[in-house]
Amino acid sequence: MAKFKDHMINREISWLHFNERVLQEAKDESTPLIERLKFLGIFSNNRDEFFRVRVATLTRMLNVEDLDYNIKISPNDVLNNIYSIVSDQEKEFTETYAEIVRKLAARNIFIISEDALTEDQGKFVTEYFHNNVRPLLFPIMLENLTDPTSLEERSIYLAIHLRSALDSEREDFAIIKVPTPQLSRFLILPRTNGKIFIMLLEDVIRYCLHYIFSIFGYDSFGAYTIKITRDAELDIDNDVQKSFLEIMSESIKQREWGSPVRFVYDSSIPKKFLKKVKNKLHISEDDNQRGGGRYHNFKDFMNFPKVGSSDLFYPPSPPLLHRDLPINRSIFAVIRQKDVMLHYPYQSFQYIIDLLREASIDPDVKSIKMTFYRAASRSSVMNALINAARNGKSVTVFLELQARFDEEANIHWAELLQKNGVKILPTIPGLKIHSKLILIRRKENQENVYYANISTGNFNESTARVYADDSLLTSNQDIATDVSKVFQLFESRYLIPKFKALVVSPFSMRDFFIQKINREIRNIKAGKEAWIIIKLNSLVDKKITRKLYEASRAGVKIKIIARGICILIPGIKNLSENIEAFSIVDKFLEHTRVYIFCNDRDHEYFTSSADWMQRNFDHRIEIACPIYDKQIQEELWTMIQIQLRDNTKARIISRDNTNLYRKTQSNDNTRSQFEIYKYFMQLCVEEQKD
């Protein structure tokens, strides 16, 4: 029999197939038009981060000899495969954008360039340029550019060819940064005869270049978009004389001069000019280069203006009230009686802010402890903690300073919290804290009583509107005491406590789930009912993948809902024929991790902050939490069953990863996210009737 590794998809290729599913949403004609544009933005942003992290890592691996890759193909082969797939996806992307622009025009929404402006529109654009854009423009003459790292990654620049009609031999070259995010990428022009006109910021600059360069005698301009993507990996300084805040602040600056991993440009740029630009930016032939269309950095299209009629957008789905949390009732009083689970974005994140507000002024609350991985830029949660500290509560926060691409924001919050009397716990060397925890200690009848919140997603009110996550509120003292032990671990940094209810990585999580899978194998061999349902973002860990193959061969039925990477290949005869895997990509970002085991019909439920990846099992502090409450188990079961029926937005994961839409035996179309919203809406209605 072939080795197990012969039946695993390369993780990078699997990720590209996930991003293809995002592109499918942009291509899907049933997706509202402006939402399709936003999916193009998500696709573009995803791909940028993929190059900054994964492609950069593979590129560095090329320079290391004698690596044991434990895969069939070398990093160089993987890179070549990546570039081929990315090239094909880029063609689809370009065609999709052109199609959406045409369809928007049919709805009287026009994305226009500087060449299409009327006289009145030109006056409006010129005035906007002088009042808003020009003060932010600082051209660099290409000949004067001595430091190629001065060009910021994730920003777009106009490479400008300057010429004079009076002197055909005179020419020069300049670079101008397009000033986003200081200004919106999109300028909405005055309506004309009911028509909406939108212009991109770089085209505003193109239209007005003569106001910058005509004083130097230039009157003819060619402006071409360029963009550079750099290696985003941080080298962490180990200087013990510095605080970790100082170390991270200095390390983040490395990204400004990281090695280029991708260079994209407007393919209409003259070859001579392009060569000049690449020489100045130290772009070598070994770097990934791509000529494309006029516009790059489509991540900004995630914030495309809300214009036009309502059918251009998803129907509104405002967060619902929770049936167990009536307005104007103490949250402590509710969860003292029973566990409550919030399901974002179907239900409101506001309950977490309300809980912290209540804790901050409750005279019986003595302390609040909390972990953060990614906080909102304008965080009411942070403000609630600051308010609690001002109210005399002991407030302790672990804020992960190594959360990739959120390091600067977290450093800002750490400094602000410290300034307001909040204790910031130091980072544990070699480990990231990815668990999402709140612990509140309350004095009741002269005893300490703990209340806990354990979430699959970040305490971030912005992402909670679009990320599908589960968040348990509990006063179960076995669980809450274990949460207290996790914070003791953060504070002691070295002493590993024993946990009664929670499963905590990097100490035991992989082994714990392997034991659960082994039990299903024993049960099926004993003639008992045995199955496993797994919902996560990514399945990458090879040890647990092999164990799932073993369970499938024994006859255990396994269903996997994996939004992103899945190295496991379902449907292989005599290996994984009892495994079905699919991915759901839709309006909301599926982010919940739920693990359900048959356990001879005594079903066990776990939610977790952890995917099944090596980094989650071995290099992060993660939590898996058992769900004991029968009502919550029923909610999770119903949600999972709805998703298992999805035949609208679910794509099959298979050996060839063609992302075929999943069909079910049902003749009814099931779009799980919309059905789940209806389910929770009905629960609210039933509660009001009671």
C-alpha positions in Angstrom: 0.0 0.0 0.0 1.1 3.5 -0.8 2.4 5.5 2.2 0.0 7.8 3.9 1.9 10.9 2.8 1.1 9.9 -0.8 -2.5 10.6 0.0 -2.2 14.1 1.4 -2.7 17.3 -0.5 0.2 19.9 -0.2 -1.0 22.5 2.2 -0.1 25.5 0.0 -2.0 24.0 -3.0 -5.0 23.3 -0.7 -4.9 26.9 0.4 -5.0 28.1 -3.2 -8.0 25.9 -3.8 -9.7 27.6 -0.8 -9.0 31.0 -2.3 -10.5 29.7 -5.6 -13.7 29.2 -3.6 -13.6 32.9 -2.7 -13.1 33.8 -6.3 -16.1 31.5 -7.1 -18.3 33.8 -4.9 -17.2 36.7 -7.1 -18.0 34.8 -10.2 -21.3 33.5 -8.9 -24.2 35.4 -10.7 -26.5 34.7 -7.7 -24.2 36.8 -5.5 -25.3 40.5 -5.5 -23.1 42.6 -7.8 -21.4 44.8 -5.3 -20.9 41.8 -3.0 -19.1 40.2 -5.9 -16.7 43.1 -6.0 -16.1 42.7 -2.3 -15.2 39.0 -2.8 -12.6 40.1 -5.4 -11.2 42.3 -2.6 -11.1 39.4 -0.2 -9.5 37.1 -2.8 -6.8 39.8 -3.5 -6.1 40.4 0.2 -5.9 36.6 0.9 -3.4 36.2 -1.9 -1.2 39.0 -0.7 -1.0 37.5 2.7 -0.3 34.1 1.1 2.7 35.5 -0.7 3.9 37.5 2.3 3.9 34.4 4.5 3.8 31.1 2.7 5.6 31.9 -0.5 8.2 33.9 1.5 8.7 30.8 3.7 9.1 28.5 0.7 11.5 30.9 -0.9 13.7 30.9 2.2 13.6 27.1 2.2 15.3 27.1 -1.2 18.4 28.4 0.4 18.5 25.7 3.1 20.2 22.4 2.2 19.3 18.9 3.4 15.8 19.8 4.5 13.5 16.8 5.4 10.3 18.1 3.8 8.3 15.0 4.6 6.4 15.7 1.3 6.7 14.2 -2.1 7.7 17.5 -3.9 10.4 20.0 -3.2 9.8 23.7 -2.3 10.9 24.6 -5.8 8.3 22.3 -7.3 5.6 23.7 -4.9 6.5 27.3 -5.9 6.3 26.4 -9.6 2.9 24.8 -9.0 1.8 27.9 -7.0 2.8 30.3 -9.8 0.9 28.3 -12.3 -2.3 28.2 -10.3 -2.0 31.9 -9.4 -1.5 32.7 -13.0 -4.7 30.9 -14.0 -6.6 32.4 -11.1 -5.5 35.9 -12.2 -7.0 35.4 -15.6 -10.3 34.4 -14.0 -10.0 37.4 -11.7 -9.5 39.9 -14.5 -12.3 38.4 -16.6 -14.6 38.5 -13.5 -13.8 42.1 -12.7 -14.5 43.1 -16.3 -17.8 41.3 -16.3 -18.9 42.9 -13.0 -18.0 46.4 -14.3 -20.1 45.8 -17.4 -23.1 44.6 -15.3 -22.8 47.6 -13.0 -22.9 49.8 -16.0 -26.1 48.2 -17.0 -27.4 49.2 -13.6 -26.3 52.8 -14.2 -23.2 52.5 -12.0 -20.1 53.4 -13.9 -16.4 52.9 -12.8 -14.7 55.4 -15.0 -11.1 56.5 -15.7 -9.7 59.9 -16.2 -10.2 59.7 -20.0 -14.0 59.4 -19.7 -14.6 62.6 -17.6 -17.0 65.2 -18.8 -16.1 68.9 -18.4 -18.2 69.2 -15.3 -16.8 66.0 -13.8 -13.3 67.2 -14.6 -13.9 70.4 -12.6 -15.2 68.3 -9.6 -12.2 66.0 -9.8 -9.8 68.9 -10.0 -11.3 70.6 -7.0 -11.2 67.3 -5.0 -7.6 66.8 -6.0 -6.4 70.2 -4.8 -8.4 70.1 -1.5 -7.7 66.5 -0.5 -5.2 64.6 -2.6 -2.4 67.0 -3.5 -1.3 67.7 0.1 -0.7 64.0 0.5 1.5 63.5 -2.6 5.3 63.4 -2.3 6.9 62.4 -5.6 10.2 60.6 -5.7 12.3 61.1 -8.8 13.4 57.6 -9.8 17.1 58.6 -10.3 17.1 59.9 -6.7 15.8 56.6 -5.3 18.7 55.1 -3.3 16.7 53.0 -0.9 14.3 50.5 -2.6 12.9 49.5 0.8 11.4 53.0 1.1 8.6 51.8 -1.1 6.0 50.4 1.3 4.5 47.0 0.6 0.7 46.6 0.5 0.6 50.1 -1.0 0.2 51.0 -4.7 2.4 53.5 -6.5 2.2 55.2 -9.8 5.4 54.9 -11.9 5.3 58.0 -14.1 7.0 58.7 -17.4 7.5 62.4 -17.8 7.9 64.0 -21.3 7.8 67.3 -23.0 6.2 68.1 -26.3 8.7 70.9 -26.9 11.7 68.7 -26.4 11.1 65.1 -27.5 14.4 64.0 -26.2 13.7 65.2 -22.7 12.3 62.7 -20.3 12.3 61.8 -16.6 10.8 59.2 -14.3 9.0 59.5 -11.0 7.1 57.5 -8.4 4.1 58.6 -6.4 2.4 56.7 -3.6 -1.4 56.6 -3.9 -2.4 57.9 -0.5 -4.6 55.1 0.9 -5.8 54.6 3.6 -5.7 58.4 4.3 -8.3 58.7 1.5 -10.9 56.3 0.2 -9.7 54.5 -2.9 -13.1 55.5 -4.5 -14.4 59.0 -5.4 -18.1 59.2 -6.0 -18.8 61.9 -8.6 -22.0 64.0 -8.8 -24.9 62.1 -10.3 -25.9 62.8 -13.9 -29.4 61.8 -15.1 -29.7 59.2 -12.4 -26.3 57.7 -13.3 -23.7 57.0 -10.6 -20.0 57.6 -11.5 -17.1 56.3 -9.4 -13.5 57.0 -10.0 -10.4 55.3 -8.4 -8.0 57.5 -6.5 -5.1 56.7 -8.8 -7.1 57.9 -11.8 -7.8 61.2 -9.9 -4.0 61.5 -9.6 -3.5 60.6 -13.3 -6.0 63.3 -14.3 -4.1 66.0 -12.3 -0.5 65.1 -12.9 0.2 68.3 -14.8 -0.5 70.3 -11.6 2.5 68.6 -10.0 5.0 68.4 -12.9 4.2 71.1 -15.4 6.3 73.7 -13.5 9.3 71.6 -14.6 8.4 71.8 -18.2 6.6 68.4 -18.6 3.3 68.2 -20.3 2.9 64.5 -21.3 2.6 61.8 -18.7 2.3 58.0 -18.7 1.3 56.6 -15.3 1.4 52.9 -14.5 0.5 51.1 -11.3 3.2 49.1 -9.5 3.0 47.2 -6.3 5.6 45.2 -4.3 5.0 42.4 -1.7 7.7 41.6 0.8 8.5 38.8 3.2 6.5 39.4 6.3 8.3 37.0 8.7 9.7 38.6 11.8 13.1 37.9 13.2 12.6 38.3 17.0 15.6 39.9 18.8 16.5 38.0 22.0 18.1 40.9 23.9 17.1 40.3 27.5 17.7 43.9 28.4 14.8 45.0 26.2 11.1 44.7 27.0 9.1 42.5 24.7 7.2 45.6 23.6 10.4 47.2 22.5 11.6 44.0 20.8 8.3 43.7 18.8 8.2 47.4 17.9 11.7 47.1 16.4 11.0 43.7 14.7 7.9 45.0 13.0 10.1 47.6 11.2 11.8 44.7 9.5 8.8 44.2 7.2 9.6 47.6 5.7 12.8 46.2 4.2 11.8 42.5 3.9 12.9 40.7 0.7 10.6 41.1 -2.3 8.5 38.0 -3.0 6.2 39.5 -5.6 6.2 42.4 -7.9 3.1 43.3 -10.0 2.8 46.0 -12.6 0.6 47.4 -15.3 1.5 45.4 -18.4 1.1 48.5 -20.6 4.2 50.0 -19.0 7.0 50.5 -21.7 9.6 47.7 -21.3 12.5 50.2 -21.0 10.7 52.0 -18.2 9.8 48.7 -16.5 13.5 47.6 -16.6 14.5 50.9 -15.0 11.9 50.5 -12.2 12.9 46.9 -11.4 16.6 47.8 -11.3 15.9 50.6 -8.8 13.7 48.4 -6.7 16.2 45.5 -6.8 13.7 43.2 -8.3 15.5 40.2 -9.7 14.5 37.6 -12.2 14.2 35.1 -9.3 11.4 37.2 -7.8 7.8 36.4 -8.8 6.7 39.1 -11.3 3.4 39.6 -13.0 2.2 42.1 -15.6 -1.5 42.7 -15.2 -4.2 45.2 -15.7 -4.4 48.9 -14.9 -5.5 48.4 -11.3 -3.9 46.4 -8.4 -4.3 46.1 -4.7 -7.9 45.0 -5.0 -8.2 44.6 -1.2 -9.6 48.1 -1.2 -12.7 46.8 -3.0 -13.7 45.1 0.2 -14.8 48.7 1.1 -16.5 49.5 -2.2 -19.0 52.4 -1.7 -22.6 51.4 -0.8 -24.3 52.8 -3.8 -27.3 51.7 -5.9 -30.4 49.7 -5.0 -30.7 47.2 -2.2 -30.6 44.2 -4.5 -26.9 44.9 -5.2 -26.1 43.8 -1.6 -26.9 40.8 0.6 -30.3 41.2 2.4 -29.7 42.7 5.9 -29.3 40.2 8.7 -29.0 42.3 11.9 -27.7 40.4 15.0 -30.5 38.7 16.9 -31.3 38.8 20.6 -30.5 35.6 22.5 -33.5 33.8 23.9 -31.9 33.3 27.3 -30.6 36.9 27.7 -33.5 39.3 28.0 -32.8 43.0 28.0 -32.3 44.7 31.4 -31.5 41.5 33.2 -28.2 40.7 34.9 -26.1 38.4 32.7 -24.5 37.0 35.9 -28.0 36.0 37.1 -28.7 34.1 33.9 -25.5 32.2 33.6 -25.5 31.4 37.3 -28.5 29.2 36.4 -27.5 27.8 33.1 -24.8 27.9 30.4 -25.4 30.2 27.4 -23.8 30.1 24.0 -23.7 33.1 21.7 -23.4 32.3 18.0 -21.9 35.2 16.0 -22.9 36.9 13.7 -26.4 35.5 14.0 -26.6 36.9 17.6 -25.1 40.1 19.0 -21.6 40.5 20.2 -23.0 43.3 22.4 -23.6 40.8 25.1 -19.9 40.5 25.7 -19.6 44.3 26.1 -22.6 44.3 28.4 -21.1 41.5 30.5 -17.9 43.5 30.9 -19.8 46.7 31.7 -21.9 44.9 34.3 -18.7 43.4 35.8 -17.0 46.8 35.9 -19.6 48.3 38.2 -20.8 45.2 40.1 -19.5 45.7 43.7 -19.2 42.0 44.2 -16.9 41.5 41.1 -13.2 41.6 42.3 -11.2 40.8 39.2 -11.4 40.5 35.4 -8.9 38.6 33.3 -9.0 38.4 29.5 -6.9 37.2 26.5 -6.7 39.1 23.2 -5.4 37.9 19.8 -6.9 40.5 17.5 -8.8 43.5 18.9 -10.9 45.9 16.9 -9.2 49.2 16.0 -11.9 51.0 17.9 -12.6 48.6 20.6 -15.5 49.0 23.1 -14.2 45.8 24.8 -10.9 47.6 25.6 -12.8 50.6 26.8 -14.9 48.4 29.0 -11.7 47.0 30.6 -10.2 50.4 31.1 -13.5 51.5 32.7 -13.3 48.4 35.0 -9.8 49.4 36.1 -11.0 52.9 36.8 -13.8 51.4 38.9 -11.2 49.8 41.1 -11.4 46.2 39.7 -8.2 44.2 39.3 -7.9 43.9 35.5 -5.4 41.6 33.9 -4.9 41.1 30.1 -2.8 38.8 28.0 -2.5 40.6 24.7 -0.6 38.5 22.0 2.0 40.8 20.6 2.9 38.2 18.0 -0.5 38.1 16.2 0.7 38.3 12.6 -0.2 41.6 11.0 -1.9 42.9 14.2 1.3 43.4 16.1 1.3 47.2 15.8 -2.4 47.5 16.9 -1.8 45.2 19.9 1.3 47.1 21.0 -0.9 50.3 20.9 -3.5 48.6 23.1 -1.0 47.2 25.5 0.5 50.6 26.1 -2.9 52.2 26.5 -4.1 49.5 28.9 -1.0 49.8 31.0 -1.4 53.6 31.2 -4.9 53.1 32.6 -3.9 50.6 35.3 -4.5 47.3 33.6 -1.9 44.6 34.2 -0.4 43.3 31.0 1.0 39.7 31.2 4.3 39.1 29.4 4.6 36.9 26.4 5.6 33.2 27.0 8.8 32.5 24.9 8.1 30.1 22.0 4.4 30.1 22.4 1.5 32.2 21.0 -1.6 32.6 23.1 -4.4 31.9 20.7 -7.1 30.9 23.2 -10.0 33.4 23.7 -10.9 33.6 27.4 -12.6 35.9 29.9 -12.5 35.1 33.6 -14.5 37.1 36.1 -14.1 36.5 39.9 -17.1 37.4 42.0 -17.5 37.3 45.8 -20.7 35.4 46.6 -21.5 34.3 50.2 -17.9 35.0 51.2 -16.6 32.6 48.5 -14.9 33.2 45.2 -17.2 32.2 42.3 -15.8 32.2 38.8 -17.6 33.1 35.6 -16.0 32.4 32.3 -16.4 33.0 28.6 -14.7 30.7 26.1 -14.9 31.6 22.5 -13.8 30.2 19.2 -13.2 33.7 17.8 -11.6 37.0 18.8 -13.1 39.5 21.1 -13.5 41.9 18.2 -16.8 43.6 17.6 -15.9 44.4 14.0 -15.1 40.8 12.9 -18.0 39.4 15.0 -20.3 40.9 12.4 -18.9 38.7 9.7 -17.1 35.8 11.3 -19.2 32.8 12.3 -18.1 31.9 15.9 -19.4 30.3 19.1 -18.9 31.8 22.5 -19.7 30.0 25.7 -20.8 31.8 28.9 -20.6 29.6 31.9 -20.5 29.5 35.7 -19.7 25.7 35.6 -16.9 25.7 38.3 -15.0 22.9 36.7 -14.6 24.8 33.5 -14.2 28.2 35.1 -11.6 27.0 37.5 -9.7 25.5 34.6 -9.8 28.9 32.9 -8.3 30.3 36.1 -5.5 27.7 35.9 -4.8 28.9 32.3 -4.3 32.4 33.6 -2.1 31.0 36.3 0.0 29.4 33.6 0.3 32.7 31.8 1.5 34.3 35.1 3.8 31.6 36.3 5.0 30.9 32.7 6.5 27.6 33.6 4.3 25.6 35.9 1.9 23.4 34.0 -1.4 22.8 35.9 -3.6 19.8 35.8 -6.9 20.5 34.0 -10.2 18.8 34.9 -12.5 19.9 32.1 -10.6 21.9 29.5 -8.2 20.4 26.9 -5.2 22.7 26.5 -2.4 22.7 23.9 0.5 22.3 23.6 0.2 19.8 26.5 -2.4 17.3 25.5 -4.8 18.4 22.7 -3.5 16.2 19.8 -3.3 13.1 22.0 -6.8 13.9 23.5 -8.4 14.0 20.1 -6.5 10.9 18.9 -7.9 9.1 21.9 -11.4 10.1 21.0 -10.8 8.8 17.4 -9.4 5.6 18.8 -12.5 5.1 20.9 -14.7 5.4 17.8 -12.5 2.8 16.1 -12.9 0.4 19.1 -16.7 1.0 19.0 -17.1 0.3 15.3 -15.1 -2.9 15.7 -17.3 -3.9 18.6 -20.4 -3.5 16.4 -21.5 -0.2 18.0 -22.5 3.0 16.3 -19.5 5.1 15.6 -19.0 8.4 13.7 -17.2 11.7 13.9 -18.2 15.2 12.8 -15.4 17.8 12.5 -15.9 21.5 11.7 -12.8 23.7 11.5 -10.9 26.1 9.4 -7.9 24.0 8.5 -6.9 20.3 8.7 -3.1 20.1 8.3 -1.7 18.0 11.0 -0.3 14.7 9.5 -0.5 12.6 12.6 -4.2 13.3 13.1 -4.9 12.9 9.4 -3.3 9.4 9.5 -5.5 8.6 12.4 -8.6 9.7 10.5 -7.6 7.5 7.6 -7.2 4.6 10.1 -10.7 5.3 11.5 -12.2 5.4 8.0 -10.6 2.0 7.1 -12.1 0.6 10.3 -15.6 1.8 9.1 -16.1 4.9 11.1 -18.2 7.5 9.2 -16.5 10.9 9.3 -17.9 14.2 8.0 -15.5 17.2 7.7 -16.5 20.8 7.1 -13.2 22.5 6.5 -13.4 26.1 5.3 -9.8 26.4 4.2 -6.9 24.0 4.0 -7.6 20.3 4.1 -4.6 18.0 3.3 -6.8 14.9 3.8 -8.2 13.4 0.6 -11.7 11.8 1.0 -13.1 9.0 -1.1 -10.0 6.9 -1.6 -10.9 3.2 -1.8 -9.7 1.2 1.2 -8.4 4.3 2.9 -10.9 7.2 3.1 -14.0 6.0 1.4 -15.9 6.6 4.7 -14.9 10.3 4.8 -16.8 13.1 3.2 -15.2 16.6 3.3 -16.5 19.9 2.0 -16.1 23.6 2.4 -18.7 26.4 2.9 -17.8 29.8 1.6 -20.6 32.4 1.7 -21.7 35.7 3.2 -20.1 35.1 6.5 -16.6 33.7 7.2 -16.9 30.3 8.7 -14.6 30.4 11.7 -16.2 28.0 14.3 -14.4 24.9 15.4 -16.8 22.2 16.6 -15.9 18.5 17.2 -18.6 15.9 17.8 -18.0 12.3 18.7 -20.7 9.6 18.6 -19.3 7.9 21.8 -21.8 5.0 21.4 -24.7 7.4 21.2 -23.7 9.4 24.3 -22.6 12.2 22.1 -19.6 14.4 23.2 -19.4 18.0 22.0 -16.3 20.3 22.0 -15.8 23.8 20.8 -12.2 25.1 20.4 -10.0 28.0 19.4 -7.8 25.5 17.7 -7.7 24.1 14.2 -6.0 20.7 13.6 -2.7 22.0 12.6 0.8 21.4 14.0 1.1 25.0 15.1 -2.1 24.8 17.1 -1.2 21.5 18.8 2.5 22.2 19.4 3.3 26.0 19.4 0.2 27.7 20.7 -1.8 27.8 23.9 -5.3 26.7 22.7 -8.4 25.6 24.5 -10.9 22.9 23.6 -14.0 23.1 25.8 -16.6 20.4 26.5 -20.2 21.4 26.0 -22.3 19.9 28.7 -25.6 21.9 28.4 -28.2 19.8 26.5 -29.9 22.9 25.0 -26.5 24.2 23.6 -25.8 20.7 22.3 -29.1 20.8 20.5 -28.3 24.2 19.0 -24.9 23.0 17.8 -26.4 19.8 16.4 -29.0 21.7 14.5 -26.5 24.1 13.1 -24.2 21.3 12.0 -27.1 19.3 10.4 -28.2 22.4 8.4 -24.6 22.8 7.2 -24.4 19.1 6.3 -27.5 19.7 4.1 -26.0 22.7 2.3 -26.2 22.2 -1.4 -25.9 25.8 -2.4 -22.6 27.2 -1.0 -20.8 24.0 -0.1 -17.9 22.8 -2.3 -16.6 19.2 -2.4 -13.0 18.7 -1.2 -11.5 15.8 -3.3 -8.3 14.6 -4.8 -8.4 16.9 -7.8 -9.9 19.8 -5.8 -12.0 21.1 -8.6 -14.3 22.8 -6.0 -17.4 21.3 -7.5 -20.6 22.5 -5.8 -22.0 19.8 -3.5 -25.3 18.2 -4.4 -27.5 16.4 -1.9 -30.4 14.0 -2.3 -32.8 16.7 -1.3 -34.7 18.6 -4.0 -34.7 21.7 -1.8 -32.0 24.3 -2.0 -30.3 24.6 1.4 -28.1 27.7 1.9 -26.9 27.0 5.4 -26.0 30.5 6.6 -29.4 31.8 5.7 -31.1 28.8 7.2 -29.2 29.1 10.5 -30.2 32.8 10.7 -33.9 31.7 10.2 -33.4 29.0 12.9 -32.2 31.5 15.5 -34.9 34.0 14.5 -37.5 31.4 15.1 -36.0 30.6 18.6 -36.5 34.3 19.4 -40.1 34.3 18.2 -40.9 31.1 20.2 -39.3 32.6 23.4 -41.4 35.8 23.0 -44.6 33.7 22.7 -43.7 31.9 25.9 
